[in-house]
Amino acid sequence: MERTIVVGVDGSARSGVAADWAAREALWRRLPLRVVHVTDVTELSGANLTESRAHLPETPTGRAMVELASQHPELTAEEIRIDGEPASELLALGASAELLVLGIRGAGGCAGLAVGSVARAVAERSERPVVLVPGGPACTGTGWRTDKVAVGVEARQPDDEALDFAFDRANHLDARLRVVHAWKMPEPDAALLPFAVPGGDRAALEDDEVQLLSDALRPWREKYPRVRVLEDVVLFGVGEALVRASGRADLLVAGRRGNRLGAALNRLVGHAGCPVAVVPA
């Protein structure tokens, strides 16, 4: 089975940013890129669908292919245009891909909607890693950020697939990996209210969290001994910690359990400062 990277485009500027990110990723991995546009047949009548096919050179994939050929002449890319339900068709095409790449929002989203419906559905249902790319300069790969790769970890229940993805990428880039573990203070006993937890107790609790993270990472340090790891234990909510980490990373990796993004991942992708790799457990 051929290894590929699949990117979905819809003609929007955001999907153009995603296509450029996917092209650079394909070149780095030395893989071909499939540039996919799905015409949503649920939104087109038969006459409109026939008319849309009459202008194939003006399709989103056609425009994307011209732009990618200009910007990345060494890229091997294939154009795919199909009819169907976008999320389902992208999931089918991406089922055997190394990565499935999408803009966080596309052309059809509402202005107040942080995550597009197609991007959300694909990120929640894909059995392969999905990279959601926000628009803007965060995705240009200029290299000014401190972290090439960062990963969010729940030290008490680490996501092995997400950690392997992040360590493997850091290893191939010969880059430091920032591992972010968020924790919160326990609710105080009624007898302590309204007083805060004593400073000594807080330090001891934080030491416990640091040790938990160190223990969780030990197998991965052994598997990837060349990777330099920065263990970052932060006193924030998980979503807030991931958003903050995305502001200084080129790529932030997060695990997904089940078929929902969950509160923390929802907050992350809605406010991401860099591309986010959602890796299913």
C-alpha positions in Angstrom: 0.0 0.0 0.0 1.4 3.4 -1.1 2.3 5.8 1.7 0.9 9.2 1.1 -0.2 12.4 2.7 -3.8 13.6 2.0 -4.9 17.2 2.2 -8.4 18.4 1.8 -9.0 21.8 0.0 -12.1 23.8 -0.6 -10.8 27.0 -2.3 -10.6 29.0 0.9 -7.4 30.8 2.0 -7.3 28.6 5.1 -7.3 25.4 3.0 -4.5 27.0 0.9 -2.4 27.4 4.1 -3.2 23.7 5.0 -2.2 22.6 1.5 1.1 24.4 1.8 1.8 22.9 5.2 1.0 19.4 3.8 3.3 20.0 0.8 6.2 20.9 3.0 5.5 17.8 5.2 5.3 15.6 2.1 8.7 16.9 0.9 10.2 16.4 4.4 8.8 12.8 4.5 9.6 12.2 0.8 6.0 11.1 0.2 3.5 12.0 -2.6 0.7 14.4 -1.8 -2.9 13.8 -2.7 -4.8 17.1 -3.0 -8.5 16.3 -2.6 -11.7 18.3 -3.1 -15.0 16.8 -2.3 -18.1 18.3 -3.9 -20.8 18.0 -1.3 -23.7 16.4 -3.3 -26.1 17.1 -0.4 -25.8 20.9 -1.2 -26.1 20.7 -5.0 -29.0 19.9 -7.3 -28.3 17.8 -10.4 -28.2 20.9 -12.6 -25.8 22.7 -10.3 -23.6 19.6 -10.0 -23.4 19.4 -13.8 -22.5 23.1 -14.0 -19.8 22.8 -11.4 -18.2 20.0 -13.5 -18.2 22.2 -16.5 -15.5 24.4 -14.9 -13.0 21.8 -13.8 -9.9 24.0 -14.3 -11.4 26.5 -11.8 -11.9 23.9 -9.1 -10.2 24.2 -5.7 -7.9 21.4 -6.5 -6.9 22.9 -9.8 -6.0 26.2 -8.2 -4.2 24.4 -5.3 -2.2 22.3 -7.8 -1.1 25.4 -9.7 0.0 27.2 -6.5 1.8 24.1 -5.1 3.6 23.5 -8.4 4.8 27.1 -8.3 5.9 27.1 -4.7 7.2 23.5 -4.5 8.3 22.4 -8.0 10.0 19.2 -6.6 6.7 18.0 -5.0 5.0 14.9 -6.3 1.2 15.6 -6.1 -1.9 14.1 -7.4 -5.3 15.9 -7.8 -8.4 14.1 -6.7 -11.9 15.4 -7.3 -14.9 13.4 -6.1 -18.6 13.9 -5.2 -20.0 12.8 -1.8 -20.2 13.8 1.8 -16.9 15.6 2.5 -16.0 14.1 5.9 -16.8 10.5 4.9 -14.9 10.8 1.6 -11.9 12.3 3.3 -11.9 9.7 6.0 -12.0 6.9 3.3 -9.1 8.5 1.4 -7.1 9.1 4.5 -7.6 5.6 6.0 -4.2 4.4 4.7 -2.4 7.8 4.7 0.5 8.8 6.9 -1.3 12.0 7.7 -4.6 13.6 6.8 -4.3 17.4 6.7 -7.1 20.0 6.9 -7.6 23.6 7.7 -9.2 24.1 11.1 -12.0 26.1 9.3 -13.0 26.0 5.7 -14.9 28.2 3.3 -18.3 27.3 4.6 -17.9 27.9 8.4 -19.8 30.6 10.3 -17.7 33.5 11.5 -18.1 32.6 15.1 -17.3 28.9 14.7 -13.8 28.1 15.8 -13.7 24.6 14.2 -15.3 23.7 10.9 -17.8 20.9 10.8 -15.7 18.8 8.3 -12.5 19.3 10.2 -14.2 18.3 13.5 -15.8 15.2 12.0 -12.6 14.0 10.5 -10.5 14.7 13.6 -13.1 12.9 15.8 -13.5 9.8 13.5 -10.2 9.2 11.8 -8.2 6.2 12.6 -5.0 7.9 11.3 -3.3 11.1 12.6 -5.0 14.3 11.5 -3.2 17.6 11.4 -5.5 20.6 11.7 -3.9 23.8 10.4 -4.9 27.3 11.5 -4.5 30.1 9.0 -1.9 32.9 9.4 1.9 33.1 10.0 1.9 30.3 12.7 2.1 27.8 9.9 4.7 29.2 7.6 7.6 27.2 9.1 9.9 30.2 9.6 11.6 28.5 12.5 11.4 31.3 15.0 9.5 29.3 17.6 11.3 27.7 20.5 9.8 24.2 20.1 9.8 22.2 16.9 7.6 19.6 18.5 5.4 19.7 21.7 3.1 17.1 23.1 0.4 17.2 25.7 0.5 14.3 28.2 -1.8 13.2 31.0 0.9 11.6 33.2 -1.5 9.3 35.0 -2.9 7.9 31.7 -0.5 8.7 28.9 -1.5 8.3 25.3 1.1 5.9 23.8 0.3 6.7 20.2 0.6 10.4 20.7 3.9 10.1 22.6 5.3 7.8 19.9 4.2 10.2 17.2 5.9 13.1 19.0 9.1 11.3 20.0 9.5 9.9 16.5 9.1 13.3 14.9 11.5 15.0 17.3 14.0 12.1 16.7 13.9 12.6 12.9 14.2 16.4 13.3 17.0 16.1 15.8 14.9 18.5 17.9 14.1 19.0 21.5 10.6 17.8 22.5 8.6 19.8 25.0 6.3 17.5 27.0 3.5 19.4 28.7 1.6 17.9 31.7 -1.1 20.1 33.3 -2.3 19.6 36.8 -4.5 21.4 39.3 -4.6 21.8 43.0 -7.0 19.4 44.8 -10.1 20.9 46.3 -9.4 22.0 49.8 -11.0 20.3 52.7 -13.9 22.2 54.4 -11.7 22.6 57.5 -9.2 24.6 55.4 -11.7 27.0 53.8 -11.3 29.9 53.1 -7.6 29.5 53.4 -5.3 28.5 50.5 -3.2 25.3 50.4 0.0 25.9 52.4 3.1 26.6 50.2 4.9 23.6 51.5 2.0 21.3 50.5 1.8 22.9 47.1 5.5 22.2 46.5 5.1 18.6 47.6 2.1 18.2 45.3 4.1 19.6 42.4 7.0 17.4 43.1 4.6 14.4 42.8 3.4 15.6 39.4 7.0 16.0 38.2 7.7 12.4 39.3 4.6 11.1 37.6 5.6 12.7 34.3 9.2 11.4 34.6 7.9 7.9 35.2 5.5 8.1 32.3 8.2 9.2 29.9 10.8 6.6 31.0 9.9 4.0 28.3 10.0 6.7 25.6 13.3 8.1 26.7 14.7 4.5 26.4 13.1 4.0 23.0 14.4 7.3 21.7 17.6 8.0 23.6 18.7 10.7 21.1 15.7 12.9 21.8 16.2 15.8 24.2 13.2 16.2 26.4 11.9 19.3 28.3 9.5 18.2 30.9 7.0 21.0 31.5 4.7 20.6 34.5 2.2 23.5 34.6 -0.5 24.5 37.0 -3.2 25.2 34.4 -6.3 23.6 33.1 -5.4 21.1 30.3 -6.9 23.1 27.5 -5.3 26.3 28.6 -1.9 24.6 29.0 -2.1 23.2 25.5 -3.1 26.5 24.0 -0.2 28.2 25.7 2.2 25.5 24.4 0.9 25.9 20.9 2.1 29.5 20.9 5.7 28.5 21.0 5.6 25.3 18.9 5.8 24.4 15.2 3.6 21.4 15.8 1.6 20.4 18.9 0.7 16.7 19.3 -2.4 15.6 21.3 -4.0 12.3 21.9 -7.7 11.5 21.2 -9.6 8.9 23.1 -12.9 7.7 21.7 -14.8 9.6 19.0 -14.9 13.0 20.6 -12.3 15.7 20.8 -13.2 16.4 24.5 -13.1 19.7 26.3 -9.4 20.2 26.3 -8.9 19.4 22.6 -11.9 21.5 21.6 -10.2 24.5 23.4 -6.9 23.7 21.8 -8.1 23.5 18.2 -10.3 26.5 18.7 -7.4 28.7 19.8 -4.4 26.9 18.4 -1.3 29.0 17.7 0.2 26.3 15.5 -0.8 23.1 13.6 -2.3 20.5 15.8 -1.7 16.7 15.2 -4.7 14.8 16.7 -3.5 11.2 17.2 -6.1 8.5 17.9 -5.5 6.1 20.7 
